[in-house]
Amino acid sequence: MNTSDANFKQNKYRPFILASVMLAMFVGAIEATIVSTAMPAIAADLGGFELYSWVFSSYLLMSTVTVLIYGKLSDLFGRKPVITFGMTLFLIGSILCGFAESMEWLIAFRFIQGIGAGAVLPIATTIVGDIYNKEERAKIQGYLSSVWGISAIMGPALGGLLVDTIGWQYVFWVNIPLGILSLIGLWIFLDEKIEKKKHHIDSKGAILLTASLTVLLYLLVEGGVTVGWTSLTAAGLLIAASVLFIQFIKHEMKTEEPMMPFSIWKNRSILIANIVSLAAGILIIGISSYLPAFVTGVMEQSARVAGFTLTAMSIGWPIAAVIAGKLLIRIGYYRTSLIGGCSLVVGAVLFVLMEPSYGPWWAAMSSFFVGVGMGLTTTSFIVTIQSAVSWNLRGAATAANIFMRNLGSTVGVALLGGILNASLLNSFRSSTNENVNELDVNAVNELLTKEGRSSLDGDILNALQQAMSTGLKSVYAIVLVIAVISLILILFLPKKDIPS
């Protein structure tokens, strides 16, 4: 496909296209935080608390496995029809979620939502790469990153307001008019000139990748819960996922118009950016998943204060992303990425050094540094990747980077959760208090509310808080290792800037 970038960049409607893209990204970004806030009310209404985590996992599973598929389809058939299909499916899933009458049905509808969501972020980001040149992308990608910060701040507040006033169903339905408006804007103002020719759709590759990742993510989500990590079932799932993925790689290496063009990974900038994005996904999920538990359970602060410590990261990320746009032009992507990597390490060090007596401001400061690091590196990577490939590979290349970050987050949940649980049990078993010896991991639930803490015996409370603090220090030690590895990898990026 020989579609000229110049035709896009001369489009006088670029501000309207950008507004439509940012609206589409907002719809996808706010989904995570707004649903998290509403989940206690949803579980109380629908029941099935044992399926609580699958409401999130089902969405994450499908949005992760479909990212690469949509990215390649957009290179073959254009951005507009693919993002339209994805957004439409996302909105249909949102409507159905609001009508769910049981947790099982909600999970099924979240699968549909996730399948659609996989198209929104990569295609929206790719459209920006199409209509702006390299210097402009650096600035505009900063604006796109700010969407995530705004959604992270608005999501919890809006979710709480909707639940308290008109019902949890509207947490899903609030997306519908916004999604429709973004599609209207794209169809009116985005004029794609796609060369009409017959394309080979890599359906076998899509099936192999989806099957491989579905098996792997199922193991990661259910491992240690319904599937023992040392069981034959876990071993069988791991072998099945490995065999399917190897078959996927073999198929992609020889097929025409592959869904994952491995040729782009030969570019050192893309290879390192994608590996660092995988590490960043682990890092970010390790902080966002467990920091509220530390602030609430160990520091004994309110849920609102715990939210504030994460909001600091959401503020640092978009601010740094906007600054990154200017730095990329002035000092280049290598130095900008390097500054971002250093900020990640600083934030991780602060988390490792954090003590309960330091208070929430220390936690917020640590989060802010991590947010700054993420804003600088993610913006640099997207601009670099989109500048290193042609139009007909840009969708797949952008999707690959987002896929790696999503995969890192999914793997990180299982990896760091296992480390935390093992540390908690070790603390309980090594205690000299017989009552503490009998505790299991679920005992820490009592730390997460003021009422729960007040109901505990003083010795038990101290033991639980000490175990939680020790366990989370182990988690943050892993986060620091990941941050250091990321910084080392960034040092191997080419120092010469990528031409636009």
C-alpha positions as CSV (number, residue, x, y, z in Angstrom):
1,M,0.0,0.0,0.0
2,N,1.5,3.3,-1.1
3,T,-0.5,5.9,0.8
4,S,1.1,9.3,0.9
5,D,1.6,10.8,4.4
6,A,1.7,14.2,2.7
7,N,-2.0,13.9,1.8
8,F,-2.8,13.5,5.4
9,K,-0.5,16.2,6.7
10,Q,-2.0,18.7,4.3
11,N,-5.5,18.0,5.7
12,K,-7.0,21.4,6.9
13,Y,-9.3,19.5,9.3
14,R,-6.5,18.2,11.5
15,P,-7.6,20.0,14.7
16,F,-11.1,18.3,14.4
17,I,-9.5,14.9,13.7
18,L,-7.2,15.4,16.7
19,A,-10.2,16.3,18.9
20,S,-12.1,13.2,17.7
21,V,-9.0,11.0,18.4
22,M,-8.6,12.5,21.9
23,L,-12.3,11.9,22.6
24,A,-12.0,8.2,21.5
25,M,-8.9,7.8,23.7
26,F,-10.7,9.3,26.6
27,V,-13.6,6.9,26.3
28,G,-11.1,4.0,26.4
29,A,-8.9,5.4,29.1
30,I,-11.6,6.3,31.6
31,E,-13.1,2.9,31.4
32,A,-10.6,1.3,33.9
33,T,-10.8,3.9,36.6
34,I,-14.5,4.5,36.5
35,V,-15.4,0.8,36.7
36,S,-13.0,0.2,39.5
37,T,-14.8,2.8,41.6
38,A,-18.2,1.2,40.9
39,M,-17.2,-2.4,41.4
40,P,-18.2,-2.6,45.1
41,A,-21.7,-1.4,44.3
42,I,-21.9,-3.8,41.3
43,A,-20.8,-6.8,43.4
44,A,-23.3,-5.9,46.1
45,D,-26.1,-5.8,43.5
46,L,-25.2,-8.8,41.4
47,G,-23.5,-11.0,43.9
48,G,-20.8,-13.5,42.8
49,F,-17.9,-11.8,44.7
50,E,-15.7,-14.8,43.9
51,L,-15.8,-13.6,40.2
52,Y,-14.8,-10.0,41.1
53,S,-11.4,-10.1,39.5
54,W,-12.7,-11.6,36.3
55,V,-14.7,-8.4,35.6
56,F,-11.3,-6.7,35.1
57,S,-9.4,-9.7,33.7
58,S,-11.9,-10.5,30.9
59,Y,-11.6,-6.9,29.6
60,L,-7.8,-6.9,29.9
61,L,-7.5,-10.3,28.3
62,M,-9.4,-9.4,25.1
63,S,-8.1,-5.9,24.8
64,T,-4.5,-7.2,25.0
65,V,-4.9,-10.1,22.5
66,T,-6.6,-8.0,19.9
67,V,-4.2,-5.0,19.8
68,L,-1.9,-6.5,17.2
69,I,-4.7,-7.8,15.1
70,Y,-6.3,-4.3,14.8
71,G,-3.0,-2.7,14.2
72,K,-2.3,-4.8,11.1
73,L,-5.8,-4.5,9.8
74,S,-5.5,-0.7,9.9
75,D,-2.4,-1.0,7.7
76,L,-4.4,-3.1,5.2
77,F,-7.8,-1.4,5.1
78,G,-7.2,2.1,6.7
79,R,-7.6,3.5,10.1
80,K,-11.2,4.7,9.9
81,P,-13.1,1.4,9.2
82,V,-11.0,-0.4,11.8
83,I,-11.5,2.1,14.7
84,T,-15.2,2.3,13.7
85,F,-15.6,-1.4,14.1
86,G,-13.7,-1.5,17.4
87,M,-15.5,1.5,18.9
88,T,-18.9,0.1,17.8
89,L,-18.2,-3.2,19.4
90,F,-17.0,-1.4,22.5
91,L,-20.2,0.6,22.7
92,I,-22.4,-2.4,22.2
93,G,-20.5,-4.1,25.0
94,S,-21.0,-1.1,27.2
95,I,-24.7,-1.1,26.6
96,L,-25.0,-4.8,27.4
97,C,-22.9,-4.4,30.6
98,G,-25.5,-1.9,32.0
99,F,-28.2,-4.6,31.5
100,A,-26.3,-7.4,33.1
101,E,-28.3,-9.3,35.7
102,S,-25.5,-11.5,37.1
103,M,-21.8,-11.4,37.5
104,E,-21.4,-14.1,34.9
105,W,-23.3,-12.1,32.3
106,L,-21.3,-8.9,33.2
107,I,-18.0,-10.8,32.6
108,A,-19.3,-12.1,29.2
109,F,-20.3,-8.5,28.2
110,R,-16.9,-7.2,29.4
111,F,-15.3,-9.7,26.9
112,I,-17.2,-8.0,24.1
113,Q,-16.1,-4.6,25.4
114,G,-12.5,-5.7,25.6
115,I,-12.5,-7.0,22.0
116,G,-13.6,-3.5,20.8
117,A,-11.3,-1.6,23.2
118,G,-8.3,-3.3,21.6
119,A,-8.8,-1.1,18.5
120,V,-9.3,2.3,20.2
121,L,-5.9,3.2,21.6
122,P,-3.5,1.8,18.9
123,I,-5.5,3.1,16.0
124,A,-6.1,6.5,17.6
125,T,-2.4,6.9,18.2
126,T,-1.6,5.7,14.7
127,I,-4.0,8.3,13.2
128,V,-2.0,11.1,14.9
129,G,1.2,9.6,13.4
130,D,-0.4,9.8,10.0
131,I,-1.6,13.4,10.0
132,Y,1.4,15.0,11.7
133,N,5.1,15.1,10.8
134,K,7.8,14.0,13.3
135,E,8.3,17.5,14.9
136,E,4.5,17.9,15.3
137,R,4.0,14.4,16.6
138,A,6.4,15.1,19.5
139,K,4.1,17.9,20.7
140,I,0.8,16.2,19.8
141,Q,1.7,12.9,21.6
142,G,2.1,14.9,24.7
143,Y,-1.5,16.1,24.3
144,L,-2.6,12.5,23.9
145,S,-0.8,11.4,27.0
146,S,-2.6,14.1,29.0
147,V,-5.9,12.3,28.2
148,W,-4.8,9.5,30.4
149,G,-4.0,11.9,33.3
150,I,-7.4,13.6,33.0
151,S,-9.2,10.3,32.8
152,A,-7.4,9.0,35.9
153,I,-8.4,12.0,37.9
154,M,-12.0,12.2,36.6
155,G,-12.8,8.5,36.6
156,P,-13.0,7.8,40.3
157,A,-14.9,11.0,41.0
158,L,-17.4,10.5,38.1
159,G,-17.8,6.8,39.0
160,G,-18.6,7.6,42.6
161,L,-21.1,10.3,41.6
162,L,-23.0,8.1,39.2
163,V,-23.1,5.2,41.6
164,D,-24.4,7.4,44.4
165,T,-27.0,9.2,42.3
166,I,-28.5,7.3,39.3
167,G,-27.0,3.8,39.5
168,W,-23.9,1.8,38.6
169,Q,-25.3,1.0,35.1
170,Y,-24.5,4.5,34.0
171,V,-20.8,3.9,34.6
172,F,-21.0,1.9,31.4
173,W,-23.6,4.0,29.6
174,V,-21.8,7.4,30.0
175,N,-19.3,6.3,27.3
176,I,-22.0,5.9,24.6
177,P,-22.6,9.5,23.5
178,L,-18.9,10.3,23.8
179,G,-18.0,7.3,21.6
180,I,-20.6,8.1,19.0
181,L,-19.4,11.8,18.9
182,S,-15.8,10.7,18.3
183,L,-16.9,8.4,15.4
184,I,-18.9,11.2,13.8
185,G,-15.9,13.5,13.9
186,L,-13.6,10.9,12.3
187,W,-16.0,10.1,9.5
188,I,-16.7,13.7,8.7
189,F,-13.1,15.0,8.8
190,L,-10.7,12.1,8.2
191,D,-10.2,11.5,4.5
192,E,-8.1,8.4,3.9
193,K,-6.8,7.7,0.3
194,I,-6.4,3.9,0.4
195,E,-5.1,2.1,-2.6
196,K,-7.8,-0.5,-3.7
197,K,-6.2,-3.9,-4.1
198,K,-6.7,-7.4,-2.8
199,H,-5.1,-8.1,0.6
200,H,-4.1,-11.3,2.3
201,I,-5.6,-11.3,5.8
202,D,-3.5,-13.2,8.3
203,S,-6.3,-15.1,9.9
204,K,-4.2,-18.1,10.9
205,G,-1.7,-15.7,12.7
206,A,-4.6,-14.0,14.5
207,I,-6.0,-17.3,15.7
208,L,-2.6,-18.6,16.9
209,L,-1.8,-15.4,18.7
210,T,-5.2,-15.1,20.3
211,A,-5.1,-18.8,21.4
212,S,-1.6,-18.5,22.8
213,L,-2.2,-15.4,24.8
214,T,-5.6,-16.5,26.0
215,V,-4.1,-19.7,27.5
216,L,-1.2,-17.7,29.0
217,L,-3.3,-15.0,30.5
218,Y,-5.8,-17.5,31.9
219,L,-2.9,-19.2,33.7
220,L,-1.6,-15.8,35.0
221,V,-5.1,-14.8,36.3
222,E,-6.1,-18.1,37.8
223,G,-2.6,-19.3,38.9
224,G,-2.6,-19.8,42.6
225,V,-6.4,-19.4,42.8
226,T,-8.1,-22.2,40.9
227,V,-5.0,-23.6,39.3
228,G,-2.1,-24.5,41.5
229,W,1.3,-23.1,40.2
230,T,2.9,-26.6,40.7
231,S,0.0,-28.6,39.3
232,L,-0.1,-30.6,36.1
233,T,-2.8,-28.3,34.8
234,A,-0.5,-25.3,35.1
235,A,2.3,-27.1,33.4
236,G,-0.1,-28.2,30.6
237,L,-1.3,-24.6,30.1
238,L,2.2,-23.3,30.0
239,I,3.3,-25.9,27.4
240,A,0.2,-25.2,25.3
241,A,0.8,-21.5,25.3
242,S,4.4,-22.0,24.4
243,V,3.7,-24.3,21.5
244,L,1.0,-22.0,20.1
245,F,3.3,-19.0,20.3
246,I,6.2,-20.8,18.6
247,Q,3.8,-21.8,15.9
248,F,2.7,-18.2,15.6
249,I,6.3,-17.0,15.2
250,K,7.0,-19.6,12.5
251,H,3.9,-18.7,10.6
252,E,4.6,-15.0,10.8
253,M,8.1,-15.5,9.4
254,K,6.9,-17.0,6.2
255,T,3.4,-15.6,5.5
256,E,2.5,-12.7,3.2
257,E,1.5,-9.5,4.9
258,P,2.0,-10.8,8.5
259,M,0.1,-9.4,11.4
260,M,3.3,-9.0,13.3
261,P,6.0,-8.0,10.8
262,F,9.1,-9.2,12.6
263,S,11.2,-7.1,10.2
264,I,10.4,-4.0,12.3
265,W,12.1,-5.6,15.3
266,K,15.4,-5.6,13.5
267,N,15.4,-1.8,14.0
268,R,17.3,-1.3,17.3
269,S,15.2,1.7,18.4
270,I,12.0,-0.3,18.0
271,L,13.4,-3.4,19.7
272,I,14.6,-1.5,22.7
273,A,11.5,0.6,23.0
274,N,9.3,-2.4,23.0
275,I,11.3,-4.3,25.6
276,V,11.4,-1.2,27.8
277,S,7.6,-0.9,27.4
278,L,7.2,-4.4,28.5
279,A,9.2,-3.6,31.7
280,A,7.3,-0.4,32.2
281,G,4.0,-2.3,32.1
282,I,5.3,-4.5,35.0
283,L,6.5,-1.4,36.9
284,I,3.4,0.6,36.5
285,I,1.0,-2.2,37.6
286,G,3.2,-2.9,40.6
287,I,2.7,0.6,41.9
288,S,-0.9,1.3,40.9
289,S,-2.1,-2.1,42.2
290,Y,-0.5,-2.1,45.6
291,L,0.2,1.5,46.7
292,P,-3.4,2.1,47.9
293,A,-3.2,-1.0,50.0
294,F,0.0,0.3,51.7
295,V,-1.4,3.8,52.3
296,T,-4.7,2.5,53.6
297,G,-3.7,-0.6,55.5
298,V,-0.2,0.3,56.9
299,M,-0.3,4.1,57.0
300,E,-3.9,4.0,58.1
301,Q,-5.1,6.7,55.8
302,S,-8.5,7.0,54.1
303,A,-9.3,5.7,50.6
304,R,-9.4,9.3,49.4
305,V,-5.8,9.9,50.6
306,A,-4.7,6.6,49.0
307,G,-6.3,7.8,45.7
308,F,-4.4,11.1,46.0
309,T,-1.1,9.2,46.1
310,L,-1.9,7.6,42.7
311,T,-3.3,10.8,41.3
312,A,0.2,12.3,41.7
313,M,1.4,9.8,39.1
314,S,-1.5,10.7,36.9
315,I,-0.5,14.4,37.1
316,G,3.2,13.8,36.5
317,W,2.6,11.6,33.4
318,P,0.8,14.2,31.2
319,I,2.9,17.1,32.4
320,A,6.1,15.2,31.4
321,A,4.5,14.0,28.1
322,V,3.9,17.6,27.1
323,I,7.4,18.6,28.1
324,A,8.7,15.6,26.2
325,G,7.3,17.0,23.0
326,K,9.5,20.0,23.4
327,L,12.5,18.1,24.6
328,L,12.4,15.7,21.6
329,I,12.8,18.6,19.3
330,R,15.6,20.3,21.3
331,I,17.7,17.5,22.6
332,G,16.5,14.4,20.7
333,Y,14.8,11.2,21.6
334,Y,17.8,9.5,23.2
335,R,18.4,12.1,25.9
336,T,14.7,12.5,26.5
337,S,14.3,8.8,27.0
338,L,17.4,8.7,29.2
339,I,15.9,11.5,31.5
340,G,12.7,9.5,31.7
341,G,14.6,6.3,32.6
342,C,16.4,8.1,35.4
343,S,13.1,9.5,36.7
344,L,11.7,5.9,36.8
345,V,14.7,4.8,38.9
346,V,14.4,7.7,41.3
347,G,10.7,7.0,41.8
348,A,11.4,3.3,42.4
349,V,14.2,4.1,44.9
350,L,11.8,6.3,46.8
351,F,9.3,3.5,47.0
352,V,11.9,1.1,48.3
353,L,13.0,3.6,51.0
354,M,9.4,4.4,52.0
355,E,8.4,3.7,55.6
356,P,4.9,4.0,57.1
357,S,6.0,7.0,59.3
358,Y,6.9,9.0,56.2
359,G,3.2,9.5,55.4
360,P,1.3,9.9,52.1
361,W,3.2,12.8,50.8
362,W,6.3,10.6,50.4
363,A,4.2,8.1,48.5
364,A,2.7,10.8,46.3
365,M,6.2,12.2,45.6
366,S,7.4,8.7,44.6
367,S,4.4,8.3,42.3
368,F,5.0,11.6,40.7
369,F,8.6,10.7,39.7
370,V,7.3,7.4,38.2
371,G,4.6,9.4,36.3
372,V,7.3,11.8,35.0
373,G,9.4,8.9,33.8
374,M,6.4,7.2,32.1
375,G,5.4,10.4,30.4
376,L,8.9,11.0,29.0
377,T,9.6,7.5,27.9
378,T,6.3,6.5,26.4
379,T,6.1,9.8,24.3
380,S,9.6,9.3,23.1
381,F,9.0,5.7,22.1
382,I,5.8,6.3,20.2
383,V,7.3,9.2,18.2
384,T,10.5,7.2,17.5
385,I,8.6,4.1,16.4
386,Q,6.2,6.0,14.1
387,S,9.1,7.9,12.5
388,A,11.1,4.7,11.9
389,V,8.5,3.0,9.7
390,S,6.5,3.8,6.6
391,W,2.7,4.3,6.6
392,N,1.9,0.6,5.7
393,L,3.8,-0.6,8.8
394,R,2.9,2.2,11.2
395,G,-0.3,0.7,12.6
396,A,1.4,-2.7,13.3
397,A,4.5,-1.0,14.8
398,T,2.4,1.3,17.1
399,A,0.2,-1.6,18.2
400,A,3.2,-3.8,19.0
401,N,4.5,-1.2,21.4
402,I,1.1,-0.8,23.1
403,F,0.7,-4.6,23.2
404,M,4.1,-5.0,25.0
405,R,3.1,-2.5,27.7
406,N,-0.3,-4.2,28.1
407,L,1.4,-7.6,28.3
408,G,3.8,-6.3,30.9
409,S,1.0,-5.1,33.1
410,T,-0.8,-8.5,32.8
411,V,2.3,-10.5,33.6
412,G,3.2,-8.0,36.4
413,V,-0.1,-8.6,38.2
414,A,0.5,-12.3,38.5
415,L,4.3,-12.0,39.2
416,L,4.1,-9.3,41.8
417,G,0.9,-10.7,43.4
418,G,2.6,-14.0,43.9
419,I,5.6,-12.4,45.5
420,L,3.4,-10.4,47.9
421,N,1.3,-13.4,48.9
422,A,4.4,-15.5,49.5
423,S,6.0,-12.8,51.6
424,L,2.8,-12.4,53.7
425,L,2.6,-16.1,54.4
426,N,6.3,-16.3,55.3
427,S,5.8,-13.5,57.8
428,F,2.8,-15.2,59.4
429,R,4.6,-18.6,59.6
430,S,7.8,-17.1,61.1
431,S,5.9,-15.2,63.8
432,T,6.3,-16.2,67.5
433,N,2.6,-15.5,68.0
434,E,0.5,-18.6,67.6
435,N,-2.6,-16.6,66.5
436,V,-0.5,-15.0,63.8
437,N,0.8,-18.4,62.6
438,E,-2.8,-19.4,61.7
439,L,-3.5,-16.4,59.5
440,D,-3.9,-16.6,55.7
441,V,-3.4,-14.0,53.1
442,N,-7.1,-12.9,53.3
443,A,-6.5,-11.7,56.8
444,V,-5.0,-8.5,55.4
445,N,-8.4,-7.5,54.2
446,E,-9.1,-6.3,57.7
447,L,-6.4,-3.7,57.3
448,L,-8.2,-2.0,54.4
449,T,-11.0,-0.3,56.4
450,K,-11.0,1.6,59.6
451,E,-13.7,-0.7,61.1
452,G,-11.6,-3.7,60.2
453,R,-8.5,-2.3,61.9
454,S,-10.4,-1.3,65.0
455,S,-11.8,-4.9,65.4
456,L,-8.3,-6.4,65.5
457,D,-6.3,-7.2,68.6
458,G,-3.3,-4.9,68.9
459,D,-0.7,-7.7,68.4
460,I,-2.5,-9.1,65.4
461,L,-2.8,-5.5,63.9
462,N,0.9,-4.9,64.3
463,A,1.8,-8.3,62.8
464,L,-0.5,-7.7,59.8
465,Q,0.9,-4.3,59.2
466,Q,4.5,-5.4,59.5
467,A,3.8,-8.3,57.1
468,M,2.2,-6.0,54.6
469,S,5.0,-3.5,54.8
470,T,7.6,-6.3,54.4
471,G,5.7,-7.8,51.5
472,L,5.3,-4.6,49.6
473,K,9.0,-3.8,50.1
474,S,9.7,-7.0,48.2
475,V,7.3,-5.9,45.5
476,Y,9.0,-2.5,45.3
477,A,12.4,-4.1,45.2
478,I,11.4,-5.9,42.1
479,V,10.0,-2.7,40.7
480,L,13.4,-1.0,41.3
481,V,15.2,-3.9,39.5
482,I,12.8,-3.5,36.5
483,A,13.4,0.3,36.5
484,V,17.2,-0.2,36.5
485,I,17.0,-2.7,33.7
486,S,14.9,-0.2,31.7
487,L,17.5,2.5,32.2
488,I,20.3,0.2,31.1
489,L,18.4,-0.8,28.0
490,I,17.7,2.9,27.1
491,L,21.5,3.4,27.2
492,F,21.7,1.1,24.1
493,L,19.3,3.3,22.0
494,P,21.0,4.8,18.9
495,K,22.2,8.3,19.8
496,K,21.6,9.5,16.3
497,D,18.1,10.9,15.9
498,I,15.6,9.1,13.7
499,P,14.8,11.0,10.5
500,S,11.1,11.9,10.0
